Amino acid sequence: MNATMPGDHDADAVIVGAGIAGLVAARELVASGVRVIVLEKGRGLGGRMATRRLGTAVCDHGAQFFTVRGRAFGTLVREAHDAGAVVEWCDGFTRATANGSGMLPPGDGHPRWRGTAGMTGLPKHLAAELDPACGEIRMAAKVTSLGVEGVDVIVSLEDGNRLRAAAAIVSSPVPQSLDLMEAGGMMPNAIDPDALRTLRAIDYDPCFTLMLVLDRQSLVPSPGGIQFEAEGPANGPIAWLADNQQKGISSVPSLTIHATAAFSREHFETPPDAVTELLLEAVAPWIDGPLASAVVERSLHRWKFAQPTTAVTEPLVAASTRPPIVCCGDAFGGAKVEGAASSGLAAARWVVRVLAGEA
Ligand SMILES: Cc1cc2nc3c(=O)[nH]c(=O)nc-3n(C[C@H](O)[C@H](O)[C@H](O)COP(=O)(O)OP(=O)(O)OC[C@H]3O[C@@H](n4cnc5c(N)ncnc54)[C@H](O)[C@@H]3O)c2cc1C
C-alpha cells in the first residue's frame, strides 16, 4: 500500500517516543509504505527498556525481562533472536519474603527473555532494521505540543522546529501525552470526549531503582533474580533484585534493585540519599560483608511513570480520527513489554486503515 499524502507534510505520520511501542509502530507503518518520523526526547532508544553503564558495570534499570505470549510479538522476538539481539534468560525466578526467609526455587517453565547485552537490545534491533528511506528516528527531540490545523497534525519541538503530518501516534506515558495535546490546543474540542475521559483515568505507579556495583559476587541465587512477595505491611521496600553479572550483561558484579510501588509513592519526594540508604539497608542480606567496602559505586533513578495501575482493555485509544491521532503503549491492551509492543502494532494498523480511508 502507498499511503503517502500530498501536500507539504514532513512525514505521513509522526510518532512520539522511541520506546518499544513507538518503535514497533514505526516498523509496521514503514512496512505499509507510510513515511514516518519518530521523535524521542531522550538520548537513548527504548524508553523504559533501559540499560546503562555504571563504572565498568552494566545495569538494566527499567524492564528486567519480558515474556512472549502472542504470535505477532513472538515473530518479532524470534527475528531479534536470530539477529543476536535477544536471548532467553531463564524460566522463572526465586520468590522470597522481604527478609529472605521462605525462598522458593525458580522455574515455572515459561521462558523469560532479555536483551543479549541489556534490555535495550530489542529496541535497538527494531531501530536498526527501520528502512531509512521511509523511517527516520530523531533523538534528543522533545515534543512540546501536539495540535491540529485543518486535517493536519502539528507537532512542536523544544528546539523550535515544527512538523506537519497526516497522522500521529503518541506513545509517551498517558499523562505526558495529555499535556502535549493540551499544549497544542486540542482540549476540549479537537479530542473525542470519550477518549479524553478514558485517557484521564489512566494512572501509573512510580518506582525507585537503585543500581550498585560490588567488589565481590552477590548472594543472589541463580539465575540472578529475586521477586519479592506481594506488597503488604509486613514486607520491606524491595520488589525485585537482579544480579546483572549472573544475568549475563555485566562483566563485573552489579545489582539492580526495584523498590515497591508503595515505598516509591511514600518516598517520592524524599531526598535521594535517604532513599538510597533505606534500600541499601534492605538489600544487605544479599551482599556478603560490610556494605561500606562491598559497594564501590551506586546510582539511584526515579521513574515517575513506571507501570500503569489502570489499564485500558483496548489496545489503543483514538484521540481524534480526522486527523488520526492515537495513544498507545503499555497502558493499553496489556501492560509490560509485550503489551506495549502489541499496542504499538495495533495503533500503526489503525493509522494505516484511517489514512487509506478504511476506518
Ligand atoms: C522499573 C521498571 C521495571 C519494569 N519491569 C518490567 C519487566 O520486568 N518486564 C516487563 O515486561 N515490563 C517491565 N516494565 C514495564 C515496561 O518497561 C514497559 O511496559 C514498556 O517498556 C513500556 O513501553 P512503551 O513504549 O509503552 O513506553 P516507554 O518505554 O515509556 O516509551 C515512551 C517513550 O516516549 C518518550 N517520550 C516521552 N515524552 C516525550 C516527548 N515529549 N517527546 C519525545 N519523546 C517523549 C520517552 O522518552 C520514552 O522513550 C518495567 C518498567 C519499569 C519502569
The ligand as a Gaussian input file, in Angstrom:
#p B3LYP/6-31G(d) Opt

LIG

0 1
 C       11.321000      -0.115000      36.923000
 C       10.548000      -0.840000      35.863000
 C       10.563000      -2.221000      35.806000
 C        9.853000      -2.896000      34.809000
 N        9.967000      -4.246000      34.724000
 C        9.385000      -4.893000      33.672000
 C        9.665000      -6.247000      33.428000
 O       10.482000      -6.874000      34.119000
 N        9.023000      -6.857000      32.395000
 C        8.177000      -6.186000      31.564000
 O        7.657000      -6.771000      30.610000
 N        7.939000      -4.873000      31.754000
 C        8.528000      -4.213000      32.772000
 N        8.351000      -2.871000      32.937000
 C        7.391000      -2.190000      32.064000
 C        7.969000      -1.953000      30.675000
 O        9.227000      -1.346000      30.776000
 C        7.005000      -1.048000      29.936000
 O        5.717000      -1.615000      29.955000
 C        7.375000      -0.803000      28.468000
 O        8.753000      -0.669000      28.299000
 C        6.636000       0.436000      28.029000
 O        6.943000       0.744000      26.693000
 P        6.263000       1.985000      25.984000
 O        6.819000       2.074000      24.624000
 O        4.787000       1.905000      26.159000
 O        6.682000       3.275000      26.846000
 P        8.124000       3.891000      27.120000
 O        9.152000       2.846000      27.161000
 O        7.959000       4.752000      28.321000
 O        8.396000       4.799000      25.831000
 C        7.881000       6.102000      25.714000
 C        8.970000       6.971000      25.105000
 O        8.425000       8.271000      24.885000
 C        9.452000       9.208000      25.116000
 N        8.816000      10.499000      25.354000
 C        8.032000      10.867000      26.386000
 N        7.650000      12.150000      26.246000
 C        8.207000      12.589000      25.103000
 C        8.202000      13.857000      24.432000
 N        7.535000      14.905000      24.938000
 N        8.882000      13.982000      23.282000
 C        9.570000      12.923000      22.750000
 N        9.630000      11.712000      23.360000
 C        8.951000      11.556000      24.519000
 C       10.164000       8.648000      26.332000
 O       11.454000       9.211000      26.485000
 C       10.184000       7.166000      26.017000
 O       11.352000       6.794000      25.332000
 C        9.074000      -2.169000      33.890000
 C        9.062000      -0.784000      33.950000
 C        9.809000      -0.107000      34.900000
 C        9.850000       1.393000      34.890000

